[in-house]
Amino acid sequence: MFDEFDPPDRDSIHITLNHPDLKLKLSESTVAPNAGAPEREQSIIFEGQIKAGEAVAFVGTFTGASGIQYHHLVVWEAFRAEHWEVWSFQGGSSGIPCDWWIRNGPAAMRTLADVAVVWASRAKHAANDPPAAYSVTLENGATVKLLGLCRPERYNFCWWDGAGDPIDAPMQIGLLSGNIRTPPLRYGMEIHGATTEPDTPVPADPQQAPFQSSSTLFAPSVPAPGEIKVDIGIGPWKQIGECNSDKPLVVDRITYTITRKERQGDHEFYVLYKRSAERNDIMALTAISNDGSEVGSREGPIVNNGVNAKTDSATFRNLSMDQVKTFHLWLRTGHVVRFADFATSPNEKPPESVTREEVLAASAKFRPGGRP
């Protein structure tokens, strides 16, 4: 299954779409998925030139168990974009609803992207180097940085730092604005694990350095009343007992339960687990194989996704569920980092639109095809 896109000329692009067997099926995403409709033998095959403004569309049709017919529409659309606009198109693709794109098309996206590049050119510091008030370093070397904030429904792709000043938010550092219609204030945070302590109780890879630093970034909405909090693991890990689907673990009146295990292939699976009460400490799960060896998950559980997390997940690679006889549950002390005094709107409102001269002047500050 391959898609090929040759370098475009000024008027068109040559594409090859080769999906001979899509195995289209209908299923219900629940904790215990219901039986889906039978897979259908349908394909997407195309080779040719399409011009800016043209599209190639395919419709797959199949019938559900109730007899209702469903139609799955897939569209490849060609459009023009300058190199500075591509960052916003690429980063925004996962957050732009189809109906928004159909209604507004690439022209509206180009306007947003042009405004964003002018806004980014006004940045006085790198996005990953925020003012000191929005960067915290713990004794174990772990760092937490509030990189920036954004209101997608007002200023999509325009981010500002905690003090309210513009920042350049290139997509390679993950500051995706999200759904254009999303009203909440969103934030980007960069978290690096400890330099002197392991981020996981057992490495997922035996060759992994025992104190390898990790990092993550996420951009959920800012909870009311406007305080951003995150738990960072500090200190040693402690194994508190064995946990399995049919064998919950109870420690200090807290029940730890594995709620779901799902294959991700022949040699990969993930596990969802939870606890019965909110706690600040960090959880981790390791797998015990049939030969007695202990395997860590590929995630580095540096943080809770929000303070007092009750649920978590673990993904195990190079290991099948048939090779696992049980799991160990681990805990680590969580240190709460809080940011409260941050700008919920930029000091200066981004422009509604910009001229091409302004865009060209702003884009000149960036390397052709990318950011500084």
Secondary structure, DSSP 8 states (H G I E B T S, - for coil): -EEEE----SSEEEEEEEES---B-----SSS-------B---EEEEEEEETT-EEEEEEEEE-TTS-EEEEEEEEE-----HHHHHHHHHHGGGS-HHHHHHHHHHHHHHHHHHHHHHHTT-SS-TTS--GGGEEE-TTS-EEEEEEEE-HHHHTT-EE-TTS-EE---GGGT-----TT--S-EEEEEEE--SSS-SSSS-SSTTS-TT---EEEE--B--TTT-EEEEEEEEEEEEEEEEBTTB-EEETTEEEEEEEEEEEETTEEEEEEEESS--SSEEEEEEEETTS-EEE-SS---EESSTT--EEEEEEES--GGGEEEEEEEEEEEEEEEE-S--SS-SS---S---HHHHHHHHTTS-TTS--
